[in-house]
Amino acid sequence: MDSAANFVPVNTADNWLHFALGSAMIALGLLLGRRTTTTDTAPGTTPGTVR
């Protein structure tokens, strides 16, 4: 822990912080996700019309 090769200070608090942040980002990605749009090509409509 005291050598020059240990230039990234990693400890238990850092591990839990990064775990919580990573979990929150994954949860937000799953909850918000991509929004999908549907197109209607029924007679009388323009293809690509978003409903």
MOPAC internal coordinates of N, CA, C and O (Angstrom, degrees):
PM7 1SCF
backbone

  N    0.0000 0     0.00 0     0.00 0    0    0    0
  C    1.4504 1     0.00 0     0.00 0    1    0    0
  C    1.5197 1   112.38 1     0.00 0    2    1    0
  O    1.2310 1   119.21 1   156.96 1    3    2    1
  N    1.3192 1   119.12 1   -23.04 1    3    2    1
  C    1.4552 1   121.45 1  -175.62 1    5    3    2
  C    1.5217 1   113.23 1  -101.19 1    6    5    3
  O    1.2310 1   119.41 1  -173.24 1    7    6    5
  N    1.3278 1   118.73 1     6.76 1    7    6    5
  C    1.4621 1   120.02 1  -177.41 1    9    7    6
  C    1.5264 1   110.52 1   -84.26 1   10    9    7
  O    1.2310 1   120.82 1   -13.88 1   11   10    9
  N    1.3185 1   116.04 1   166.12 1   11   10    9
  C    1.4657 1   121.66 1   179.46 1   13   11   10
  C    1.5258 1   111.52 1   -69.78 1   14   13   11
  O    1.2310 1   120.39 1   159.47 1   15   14   13
  N    1.3331 1   116.86 1   -20.53 1   15   14   13
  C    1.4643 1   120.39 1   179.77 1   17   15   14
  C    1.5283 1   111.88 1   -71.74 1   18   17   15
  O    1.2310 1   120.20 1   163.12 1   19   18   17
  N    1.3085 1   117.22 1   -16.88 1   19   18   17
  C    1.4619 1   121.56 1  -179.12 1   21   19   18
  C    1.5299 1   109.11 1   -92.35 1   22   21   19
  O    1.2310 1   120.66 1  -111.94 1   23   22   21
  N    1.3419 1   116.35 1    68.06 1   23   22   21
  C    1.4624 1   120.22 1  -177.68 1   25   23   22
  C    1.5187 1   112.93 1   -88.68 1   26   25   23
  O    1.2310 1   119.58 1   171.28 1   27   26   25
  N    1.3328 1   118.41 1    -8.72 1   27   26   25
  C    1.4576 1   122.34 1   176.46 1   29   27   26
  C    1.5298 1   107.32 1  -105.78 1   30   29   27
  O    1.2310 1   120.10 1   -69.98 1   31   30   29
  N    1.3290 1   117.42 1   110.02 1   31   30   29
  C    1.4604 1   119.07 1  -178.34 1   33   31   30
  C    1.5273 1   111.29 1   -75.46 1   34   33   31
  O    1.2310 1   120.75 1   -78.23 1   35   34   33
  N    1.2992 1   116.17 1   101.77 1   35   34   33
  C    1.4609 1   121.47 1  -179.96 1   37   35   34
  C    1.5186 1   107.43 1  -113.66 1   38   37   35
  O    1.2310 1   121.19 1   -53.47 1   39   38   37
  N    1.3156 1   115.32 1   126.53 1   39   38   37
  C    1.4576 1   120.36 1   176.94 1   41   39   38
  C    1.5233 1   108.94 1  -140.64 1   42   41   39
  O    1.2310 1   120.40 1     2.94 1   43   42   41
  N    1.2959 1   116.83 1  -177.06 1   43   42   41
  C    1.4579 1   121.17 1  -175.49 1   45   43   42
  C    1.5255 1   111.64 1   -62.55 1   46   45   43
  O    1.2310 1   120.05 1   139.27 1   47   46   45
  N    1.3111 1   117.51 1   -40.73 1   47   46   45
  C    1.4644 1   120.09 1   179.48 1   49   47   46
  C    1.5321 1   110.83 1   -63.48 1   50   49   47
  O    1.2310 1   120.34 1   138.47 1   51   50   49
  N    1.3272 1   116.96 1   -41.53 1   51   50   49
  C    1.4662 1   120.08 1   176.95 1   53   51   50
  C    1.5183 1   111.12 1   -62.98 1   54   53   51
  O    1.2310 1   120.49 1   138.68 1   55   54   53
  N    1.3123 1   116.66 1   -41.32 1   55   54   53
  C    1.4653 1   120.19 1   179.89 1   57   55   54
  C    1.5214 1   111.29 1   -60.70 1   58   57   55
  O    1.2310 1   120.07 1   133.99 1   59   58   57
  N    1.3323 1   117.46 1   -46.01 1   59   58   57
  C    1.4631 1   120.67 1   179.97 1   61   59   58
  C    1.5258 1   111.85 1   -68.01 1   62   61   59
  O    1.2310 1   120.33 1   142.31 1   63   62   61
  N    1.3314 1   116.98 1   -37.69 1   63   62   61
  C    1.4558 1   120.23 1   177.69 1   65   63   62
  C    1.5250 1   110.66 1   -62.03 1   66   65   63
  O    1.2310 1   120.20 1   132.57 1   67   66   65
  N    1.3189 1   117.22 1   -47.43 1   67   66   65
  C    1.4592 1   120.36 1  -178.91 1   69   67   66
  C    1.5224 1   111.58 1   -68.63 1   70   69   67
  O    1.2310 1   120.22 1   145.98 1   71   70   69
  N    1.3179 1   117.19 1   -34.02 1   71   70   69
  C    1.4620 1   119.97 1   175.05 1   73   71   70
  C    1.5275 1   110.78 1   -63.37 1   74   73   71
  O    1.2310 1   120.21 1   134.26 1   75   74   73
  N    1.3354 1   117.20 1   -45.74 1   75   74   73
  C    1.4679 1   121.16 1  -179.38 1   77   75   74
  C    1.5238 1   111.22 1   -65.52 1   78   77   75
  O    1.2310 1   120.40 1   136.44 1   79   78   77
  N    1.3379 1   116.83 1   -43.56 1   79   78   77
  C    1.4611 1   119.22 1   179.26 1   81   79   78
  C    1.5200 1   111.52 1   -64.87 1   82   81   79
  O    1.2310 1   120.29 1   137.65 1   83   82   81
  N    1.3122 1   117.05 1   -42.35 1   83   82   81
  C    1.4633 1   120.59 1   178.47 1   85   83   82
  C    1.5126 1   111.83 1   -63.30 1   86   85   83
  O    1.2310 1   120.44 1   137.13 1   87   86   85
  N    1.3360 1   116.76 1   -42.87 1   87   86   85
  C    1.4578 1   120.64 1   178.32 1   89   87   86
  C    1.5262 1   111.33 1   -63.40 1   90   89   87
  O    1.2310 1   120.61 1   138.34 1   91   90   89
  N    1.3307 1   116.45 1   -41.66 1   91   90   89
  C    1.4676 1   119.99 1   179.39 1   93   91   90
  C    1.5220 1   111.06 1   -64.37 1   94   93   91
  O    1.2310 1   119.89 1   139.73 1   95   94   93
  N    1.3242 1   117.82 1   -40.27 1   95   94   93
  C    1.4633 1   120.12 1   179.73 1   97   95   94
  C    1.5263 1   111.75 1   -67.76 1   98   97   95
  O    1.2310 1   120.34 1   141.35 1   99   98   97
  N    1.3265 1   116.95 1   -38.65 1   99   98   97
  C    1.4677 1   119.73 1   176.70 1  101   99   98
  C    1.5221 1   110.13 1   -65.08 1  102  101   99
  O    1.2310 1   120.09 1   136.44 1  103  102  101
  N    1.3333 1   117.44 1   -43.56 1  103  102  101
  C    1.4643 1   121.18 1   179.36 1  105  103  102
  C    1.5272 1   111.19 1   -62.08 1  106  105  103
  O    1.2310 1   120.35 1   136.47 1  107  106  105
  N    1.3317 1   116.94 1   -43.53 1  107  106  105
  C    1.4690 1   119.31 1   178.08 1  109  107  106
  C    1.5237 1   111.27 1   -64.41 1  110  109  107
  O    1.2310 1   120.25 1   140.84 1  111  110  109
  N    1.3005 1   117.13 1   -39.16 1  111  110  109
  C    1.4610 1   120.22 1   177.74 1  113  111  110
  C    1.5102 1   112.21 1   -62.63 1  114  113  111
  O    1.2310 1   120.42 1   140.20 1  115  114  113
  N    1.3219 1   116.79 1   -39.80 1  115  114  113
  C    1.4628 1   120.28 1   178.97 1  117  115  114
  C    1.5254 1   111.61 1   -72.93 1  118  117  115
  O    1.2310 1   120.38 1   140.34 1  119  118  117
  N    1.3246 1   116.89 1   -39.66 1  119  118  117
  C    1.4681 1   119.86 1  -177.99 1  121  119  118
  C    1.5215 1   112.43 1   -71.43 1  122  121  119
  O    1.2310 1   120.35 1   136.00 1  123  122  121
  N    1.3207 1   116.93 1   -44.00 1  123  122  121
  C    1.4564 1   119.82 1  -176.60 1  125  123  122
  C    1.5197 1   111.43 1   -83.24 1  126  125  123
  O    1.2310 1   119.98 1   138.44 1  127  126  125
  N    1.3113 1   117.65 1   -41.56 1  127  126  125
  C    1.4500 1   122.82 1   174.08 1  129  127  126
  C    1.5220 1   114.56 1    48.99 1  130  129  127
  O    1.2310 1   122.10 1     8.90 1  131  130  129
  N    1.2860 1   113.59 1  -171.10 1  131  130  129
  C    1.4691 1   119.61 1   176.57 1  133  131  130
  C    1.5103 1   109.60 1   -88.26 1  134  133  131
  O    1.2310 1   121.59 1   -33.08 1  135  134  133
  N    1.2883 1   114.57 1   146.92 1  135  134  133
  C    1.4552 1   119.17 1   175.83 1  137  135  134
  C    1.5135 1   108.53 1   -94.66 1  138  137  135
  O    1.2310 1   120.58 1   -46.64 1  139  138  137
  N    1.3092 1   116.49 1   133.36 1  139  138  137
  C    1.4559 1   120.06 1  -179.71 1  141  139  138
  C    1.5171 1   109.48 1  -104.85 1  142  141  139
  O    1.2310 1   121.20 1   -32.28 1  143  142  141
  N    1.2857 1   115.30 1   147.72 1  143  142  141
  C    1.4574 1   121.03 1   176.06 1  145  143  142
  C    1.5164 1   107.93 1  -120.57 1  146  145  143
  O    1.2310 1   121.37 1   -31.62 1  147  146  145
  N    1.2936 1   114.99 1   148.38 1  147  146  145
  C    1.4570 1   119.77 1   177.87 1  149  147  146
  C    1.5178 1   108.55 1  -110.49 1  150  149  147
  O    1.2310 1   121.57 1   -31.53 1  151  150  149
  N    1.2863 1   114.61 1   148.47 1  151  150  149
  C    1.4654 1   119.51 1   177.19 1  153  151  150
  C    1.5102 1   108.35 1  -113.56 1  154  153  151
  O    1.2310 1   121.86 1   -32.47 1  155  154  153
  N    1.2858 1   114.04 1   147.53 1  155  154  153
  C    1.4569 1   120.75 1  -178.35 1  157  155  154
  C    1.5178 1   108.02 1  -116.52 1  158  157  155
  O    1.2310 1   120.52 1   -55.78 1  159  158  157
  N    1.3231 1   116.60 1   124.22 1  159  158  157
  C    1.4649 1   119.94 1   178.18 1  161  159  158
  C    1.5176 1   110.40 1  -116.14 1  162  161  159
  O    1.2310 1   120.83 1  -148.12 1  163  162  161
  N    1.3127 1   116.03 1    31.88 1  163  162  161
  C    1.4582 1   120.56 1   177.90 1  165  163  162
  C    1.5287 1   109.34 1   -69.42 1  166  165  163
  O    1.2310 1   120.71 1   -23.05 1  167  166  165
  N    1.3236 1   116.25 1   156.95 1  167  166  165
  C    1.4715 1   119.09 1   179.02 1  169  167  166
  C    1.5276 1   111.19 1   -55.35 1  170  169  167
  O    1.2310 1   120.99 1   -43.41 1  171  170  169
  N    1.3097 1   115.72 1   136.59 1  171  170  169
  C    1.4545 1   120.95 1   178.28 1  173  171  170
  C    1.5164 1   113.38 1    89.45 1  174  173  171
  O    1.2310 1   119.70 1  -179.48 1  175  174  173
  N    1.3232 1   118.18 1     0.52 1  175  174  173
  C    1.4677 1   119.99 1   177.74 1  177  175  174
  C    1.5076 1   109.02 1  -117.31 1  178  177  175
  O    1.2310 1   121.63 1   -22.40 1  179  178  177
  N    1.3005 1   114.48 1   157.60 1  179  178  177
  C    1.4543 1   121.10 1   178.11 1  181  179  178
  C    1.5275 1   108.94 1   -87.96 1  182  181  179
  O    1.2310 1   119.69 1   -49.85 1  183  182  181
  N    1.3448 1   118.19 1   130.15 1  183  182  181
  C    1.4606 1   118.65 1   177.57 1  185  183  182
  C    1.5334 1   110.75 1   -57.65 1  186  185  183
  O    1.2310 1   120.83 1   -42.46 1  187  186  185
  N    1.3054 1   116.03 1   137.54 1  187  186  185
  C    1.4461 1   120.47 1  -179.26 1  189  187  186
  C    1.5107 1   113.48 1    94.91 1  190  189  187
  O    1.2310 1   119.71 1  -176.98 1  191  190  189
  N    1.3167 1   118.16 1     3.02 1  191  190  189
  C    1.4567 1   121.37 1   178.52 1  193  191  190
  C    1.5281 1   108.87 1   -70.39 1  194  193  191
  O    1.2310 1   120.85 1   -53.87 1  195  194  193
  N    1.3109 1   115.98 1   126.13 1  195  194  193
  C    1.4636 1   120.75 1   179.30 1  197  195  194
  C    1.5086 1   108.46 1   -88.27 1  198  197  195
  O    1.2310 1   121.00 1   -50.15 1  199  198  197
  N    1.3127 1   115.69 1   129.85 1  199  198  197
  C    1.4635 1   120.05 1   179.72 1  201  199  198
  C    1.4846 1   109.92 1  -103.45 1  202  201  199
  O    1.2310 1   120.10 1   180.00 1  203  202  201

